[in-house]
């Protein structure tokens, strides 16, 4: 493991290369597994004596005319039921697409509070805050390394979505991510294992259109939670 000043410089350069690759890509597509290693999900399932689920995610991003379009499809098996979610970020805002409606939630979320939906917010911020950086050898191959960071001082204006510590496993040649592990001040965490990673491949732009259904703008978090409870609660009751 490298922890000296040279290691910090190496880590910063590696992060810069990955960030530039992602930001400069016209399109990015990846498949990943959200392992839920820490946080609310494993505690909840432990209380229910159920195995912690793995969420399968497919992420589409298209950058056009200084606008970022994002589509995230998630699927998670809960008991005998498959729970699926769809979030879309387009020119009109951020949307949670439910069976009955499309809920516009832009106004009730600050930055990236949809943990995992837009997972690079914290990666991009690693160069803006005082992190103690190190580079570690990876067990997965000579061309892969693990960059770790620990925030040495809290920002003056506390932002819960800034990572308090992180670990990124990446390829030194292709500049792609293989794994992402982050924890925030608010106690949230995200651990993604990437199975597929593609830059600048053609994407159907209709993926970022909102389906033709009733649209509602969420004015508060409680309103949004009530709407989700109506759907997810009813699905659990049906089992």
C-alpha angles and dihedrals in degrees: 000000000000117000106154127101091273089055090052090051091048090049092050092050091050091050092047091053093050093045093049091048092053096042094047094048115106089206135014127187127179142165116212144168119232102211099190092216096164139010135048099332099061091042092051094048091045090057089052092047089238128135114257108258126231115227116217112213135190117193128195123185128179122181113201133159092350090305123116117215116194134182122184123186117190131184126186130175111227113183104310094336132087113222114204129187134186127197124181128188114194139146091292097054140266118324136192105205110212127179093256101035149352111252116207104213104169095114098052099051125072114212108311105349087137089085110213095009094092099015102175097068091092093040090056091049095055091091094049100059134054104268125168099230131200138172121225131188114251126229089217101073145316093268093054126080136175118233113200129190135188120189108239097194132019116244115258089243103045113231113189092201094062109098114250087199136355146181125204124186109203145164115253093210107036093036092223130135122244098177138007125198121177139164126194136206089253092063095255123131140190128199116178126178109197116219098173130023125179131173126200098358118146115273129194102244091207087075087080096053118105113241116251101264140110111305124206131181115225112227098184142015091246091056090051093048091049090052092050091046091055090058105034094036091054091049092053091048090054092059 
